[in-house]
Structures are given as C-alpha cells and as structure tokens.
C-alpha cells in the first residue's frame, strides 16, 4: 500500500473518533473514530475508499474530521454517489484532502497559513479569536490524540479543487 493511502486511511479514522472522545491516546485513528460514534459517514467513506488499513498505520497523521452533521450539509445524494465503487478515486481524493502528515496540534495550526494535504493539494489554515478555520470549516473540537496522530473535528466537509 502506498504511503499516501496509509496516510489517508489514518486521517479519516482519526476524524471519525474526534466527535465523541476527547482523548483516545492508545487507539489508532480508525479505532478512535469508530468508538466516537459521530463519524459513521466518514468511517463508511474510509472503508469504501479502502483507506482503513492505511489509517491504522504508523503515521503520524493530522486528520480534519467532518462529523455526520457536516456530511449532512452536502447536497442531497452527494454522499451516496461518492460511495459508489465507480467513484472510489474521487472519494479517495476528498478523504485524503482532510489529512496532513505529522502531528499538528491546534496551537501550531492556529499559527499556520496553510498545509499540504495527503492528496497533494494545499488547505488554508487560519487562527483567529481562539478559533481555527480550515478553508471554510471551523474546528469544533481539537487535539484528540491517537496512537498514530491527532484528530481535529470540523463542521464542514473540505472539497478539493
């Protein structure tokens, strides 16, 4: 499996776990996301894209994880369409756009202007008034530590260019 696939899988699993668990520490990003319960859509997407084993890898990964509510904001039918086998490449590109290599804690992220994601595209990161904004998504829960990275829960799905 490629490093990119491993990073994407780890990132997505981290995202899944942020919503319900403040600190998982001993669990990897995938197990943390599953245990959280608020990332069912993200977990299903990670599994459909074949990224779960990657995200259980060594890392470290920083995952900006959209909740089920964030996925619900997408136009009707978007998620169902992305989960189709013929759209696996597009789904993988979207999921890996939520993952950055390394452990980027919120205090560090707030000082950044951007970062390169695992899919190769850049995201904008801005800290303002004690909040961290990634593109147009706000981090609503930060610094969920996992054995192979960190998860930051976001309120919107990030869409690559």
Buried (B, 14 or more C-beta within 10 A) or exposed (E): EEEBBBBBBBBBBBBBBBBBBEEBEEBBBBBBBBBBBBBBBBBBBBBBBBBBBBBBBEBBBBBBBBBBEBBEEBEEEBBEBBBEEEBBEBBBBBBBBBBBBEBBEBEBBBEBEEBEBBBEEBBEBBBEEEEBBBBEBEBBBBBBBBBBBBBBBBBBBBEBE
